[in-house]
Amino acid sequence: MGERNTRKSPVGGRLHEARLKKGISQKGLGILAEIDEFSASSRINQYERNKHVPDFSIAKRLARALGVPVTYLYADDDEIAELILLYTKAGQPMRTRVTRILMRKPR
C-alpha cells in the first residue's frame, strides 16, 4: 500500500475531487487503476481520507484512470492545481504562448 501519512497530503482531496468530476465510484477508480477489485474501494477510501498516501507508481495509475496529470494530485495550492489542469488540456499552440508569456522577464 502507500506510506502512513504524518502530514495532510493534497493527494486525498485531489483524488476525491477528480473522481467525483469523472463520476465514478471508489471501487471503479481502483479497478481502472489496476488495484485488486476486492480491495479497490477500501484502498481508494483510505487514500481519499489521507489515512494512507499512494506510492508514486500507484498515483500515476490513478491519475491516468482519472485523466489528470499526476502533478495535479500533488499540487498543494488550488490555483496551481487548476492551472495544471488547464495547461494540460490546452493545445500545443496555447501552451507555447502561455510558456512564452510566463518566461518573459519583468521590466
Buried (B, 14 or more C-beta within 10 A) or exposed (E): BBEEBEEEBBBBBBBBBBBEEBEBEBBBBBBBBEBEEEEBBBBBBBBBEBBBBBEEEBBBBBBBBBEBBBBBBBBEEEEBBEBBBEBEEEEEEEEEEBEEEEEEEEE
